[in-house]
Amino acid sequence: MMKLFFAPGACSFVPHVSLALAGATYELQMVKLHKGEQGSPEFLAINPRGQVPVLIDDDRVIDQVVAVVLYLDEQFPEAGILPKTQPARSRALTTLAWMNGGMHATFAHIFMPHKFSDQADVQGALKTFNTQIYKGLLAELEELVVKRVSPSGWLSGERLGPLDAYALTLTRWGSIAGINPADYPSLW
């Protein structure tokens, strides 16, 4: 049985949704980030990076959102987690990688500035500066939603998928940074 290590409110929501949509049999293991469980010796033995998500399937340990989603898409082809044909598949993967590598990384500078400087004034400047960048990224995501939402209403294609789950996560994170989600009505 597959096991997903996740944290509430984290990007691990994306593979969690993918597992549910696939109808997979899986077990959840919560990692309490606010209590530092990701740095415990037990968790670091599973993922030395100390991050969620982590999916364990038999002897395979897969981390990173994009890798987990691709793995699940391969394991459950009938679920349609990602589009199967081009150009929809490459568009979905490009967007997923951008969400994970661009938007997520920018939010890390807002939510965890201590990872980028040990100076309080620099941390404050990082938060302020990256909040402005994040607003622009949310506007870009809003534009993608307006341009690409399928007739069925989903960013991922004809059904709810990982792009939709990530868009929700990223929009919610904006609210943590004090960004009003109502400023992005199509996205919200």
Backbone torsions as a table, in degrees:
resi	resn	phi	psi	omega
1	MET	NA	140.5	177.6
2	MET	-71.9	150.7	177.5
3	LYS	-132.9	127.2	179.2
4	LEU	-111.0	121.4	171.7
5	PHE	-88.0	125.0	-173.4
6	PHE	-139.8	167.8	171.8
7	ALA	-134.6	135.1	179.3
8	PRO	-57.5	133.3	177.7
9	GLY	81.5	-6.3	-177.8
10	ALA	-90.0	175.8	179.6
11	CYS	-65.4	-12.5	177.2
12	SER	-64.4	-10.0	173.6
13	PHE	-59.4	-34.0	-176.1
14	VAL	-63.6	-53.9	176.8
15	PRO	-68.7	-27.6	176.4
16	HIS	-61.1	-47.9	177.4
17	VAL	-61.7	-41.4	-179.3
18	SER	-62.2	-42.1	176.6
19	LEU	-61.0	-45.1	-179.3
20	ALA	-63.8	-44.0	179.9
21	LEU	-64.2	-31.8	179.1
22	ALA	-75.1	-13.2	-176.2
23	GLY	71.4	23.6	-177.3
24	ALA	-70.6	153.8	169.8
25	THR	-92.0	121.7	-176.1
26	TYR	-152.5	161.7	177.1
27	GLU	-115.4	144.0	176.7
28	LEU	-104.5	140.6	174.4
29	GLN	-129.3	108.3	-179.3
30	MET	-73.5	137.7	173.7
31	VAL	-115.5	117.0	-177.4
32	LYS	-85.2	95.8	-177.2
33	LEU	-62.5	-39.4	-178.1
34	HIS	-65.2	-17.6	176.8
35	LYS	-102.0	3.2	176.8
36	GLY	76.6	17.4	-177.6
37	GLU	-62.1	-23.2	178.8
38	GLN	-67.4	-16.5	177.8
39	GLY	-100.2	5.6	-179.8
40	SER	-71.0	150.3	177.5
41	PRO	-56.7	-35.5	-179.4
42	GLU	-64.1	-45.2	-179.2
43	PHE	-73.7	-39.5	178.7
44	LEU	-63.1	-25.7	175.3
45	ALA	-68.1	-27.8	178.2
46	ILE	-85.3	-48.1	179.6
47	ASN	-135.7	100.6	-178.4
48	PRO	-59.9	-17.0	176.7
49	ARG	-77.1	-16.0	179.5
50	GLY	66.2	39.7	-178.0
51	GLN	-129.5	153.2	167.5
52	VAL	-106.1	154.1	5.2
53	PRO	-84.1	159.6	168.0
54	VAL	-136.6	128.1	176.2
55	LEU	-112.8	128.6	174.7
56	ILE	-112.2	127.4	177.2
57	ASP	-134.6	107.3	-172.7
58	ASP	57.0	-118.4	-178.3
59	ASP	-97.4	4.9	-179.8
60	ARG	-91.7	134.2	175.0
61	VAL	-119.7	115.5	-175.7
62	ILE	-120.2	126.5	175.4
63	ASP	-123.4	173.5	-176.7
64	GLN	79.3	129.9	-174.9
65	VAL	-53.1	-50.8	-175.5
66	VAL	-61.5	-44.1	-179.6
67	ALA	-64.3	-40.8	-179.6
68	VAL	-66.6	-44.2	180.0
69	VAL	-62.7	-43.8	178.1
70	LEU	-62.2	-41.8	178.5
71	TYR	-60.6	-47.8	-179.1
72	LEU	-64.3	-37.5	177.5
73	ASP	-61.5	-38.6	178.0
74	GLU	-72.4	-37.8	-178.1
75	GLN	-73.5	-28.1	-176.6
76	PHE	-127.9	63.6	-175.4
77	PRO	-59.8	-30.5	-179.0
78	GLU	-70.9	-16.4	-177.5
79	ALA	-77.8	-20.1	179.6
80	GLY	64.5	38.9	-179.9
81	ILE	-58.4	-44.2	174.1
82	LEU	-120.3	153.9	175.7
83	PRO	-58.8	147.3	-176.6
84	LYS	-93.5	-25.1	-174.1
85	THR	-111.5	157.2	177.5
86	GLN	-86.8	150.2	3.4
87	PRO	-88.0	0.2	-176.5
88	ALA	-61.6	-38.7	-178.5
89	ARG	-65.3	-47.8	-179.2
90	SER	-65.9	-35.1	176.1
91	ARG	-63.6	-44.1	-179.7
92	ALA	-63.4	-45.0	-179.6
93	LEU	-66.4	-38.8	176.5
94	THR	-61.5	-44.5	-179.7
95	THR	-67.3	-42.1	178.9
96	LEU	-61.6	-44.0	179.3
97	ALA	-65.1	-40.1	177.7
98	TRP	-64.3	-44.5	178.2
99	MET	-58.1	-45.1	-176.0
100	ASN	-75.4	-42.2	-175.1
101	GLY	-89.7	-30.3	-178.2
102	GLY	-98.0	-61.8	-176.3
103	MET	-67.0	-46.9	-177.9
104	HIS	-61.9	-44.7	-179.6
105	ALA	-63.4	-38.5	177.8
106	THR	-64.8	-41.9	-179.9
107	PHE	-64.2	-32.3	178.1
108	ALA	-58.3	-34.1	178.3
109	HIS	-69.6	-23.2	177.9
110	ILE	-85.7	-48.1	-172.0
111	PHE	-82.2	-29.3	-177.2
112	MET	-133.7	55.9	-177.7
113	PRO	-62.3	-19.1	178.2
114	HIS	-64.3	-17.9	177.0
115	LYS	-78.2	-13.2	-174.0
116	PHE	-115.2	-11.3	176.0
117	SER	-164.5	147.7	175.3
118	ASP	-98.6	7.0	-178.4
119	GLN	-103.3	125.3	-175.4
120	ALA	-58.0	-41.0	-178.9
121	ASP	-67.2	-37.4	177.2
122	VAL	-68.2	-41.0	178.1
123	GLN	-59.7	-43.8	177.5
124	GLY	-61.6	-42.1	178.8
125	ALA	-65.9	-39.2	177.2
126	LEU	-60.7	-44.6	-179.8
127	LYS	-61.5	-48.6	-177.9
128	THR	-62.8	-49.9	-178.2
129	PHE	-61.5	-48.5	-176.8
130	ASN	-73.1	-23.8	173.6
131	THR	-63.8	-40.4	177.1
132	GLN	-65.0	-43.0	177.3
133	ILE	-61.8	-42.7	-178.0
134	TYR	-63.2	-36.8	176.0
135	LYS	-58.5	-42.9	178.3
136	GLY	-65.3	-38.5	177.8
137	LEU	-66.4	-38.5	175.8
138	LEU	-64.4	-37.6	176.7
139	ALA	-63.9	-39.3	177.1
140	GLU	-64.7	-41.3	177.4
141	LEU	-65.4	-39.2	175.9
142	GLU	-57.7	-44.8	179.5
143	GLU	-62.9	-40.3	176.3
144	LEU	-61.4	-41.6	179.4
145	VAL	-61.7	-45.6	-179.1
146	VAL	-62.5	-41.8	-176.4
147	LYS	-79.3	-34.3	-166.6
148	ARG	-112.0	-7.8	-178.1
149	VAL	-60.2	131.5	-177.8
150	SER	-72.0	165.9	177.2
151	PRO	-55.7	-25.4	179.2
152	SER	-79.3	-8.5	176.5
153	GLY	96.4	9.1	-176.5
154	TRP	-113.6	141.0	177.8
155	LEU	-70.1	-31.8	-176.7
156	SER	-78.7	-11.2	-177.8
157	GLY	137.3	-137.1	-175.1
158	GLU	-79.4	-8.9	179.3
159	ARG	-145.0	164.8	175.1
160	LEU	-53.9	138.9	-179.2
161	GLY	-154.6	-168.2	-174.4
162	PRO	-63.2	-33.1	178.5
163	LEU	-64.7	-39.9	179.1
164	ASP	-65.9	-42.7	178.7
165	ALA	-64.2	-40.0	179.5
166	TYR	-69.8	-40.4	178.1
167	ALA	-58.7	-42.4	177.6
168	LEU	-63.0	-45.2	-180.0
169	THR	-60.4	-48.0	-177.7
170	LEU	-66.1	-36.7	177.4
171	THR	-67.2	-42.5	177.8
172	ARG	-62.2	-41.3	177.6
173	TRP	-60.2	-36.9	176.8
174	GLY	-57.4	-39.1	179.2
175	SER	-65.2	-30.9	176.1
176	ILE	-65.2	-32.5	179.5
177	ALA	-85.4	5.2	179.0
178	GLY	85.8	14.7	179.0
179	ILE	-93.4	125.1	-177.5
180	ASN	-74.1	117.2	179.9
181	PRO	-62.8	-23.4	179.6
182	ALA	-67.4	-15.3	175.6
183	ASP	-71.4	-9.9	-179.9
184	TYR	-126.8	69.5	-169.0
185	PRO	-61.8	-37.2	179.4
186	SER	-69.8	-38.9	177.7
187	LEU	-67.5	-46.7	-176.9
188	TRP	-70.4	NA	NA
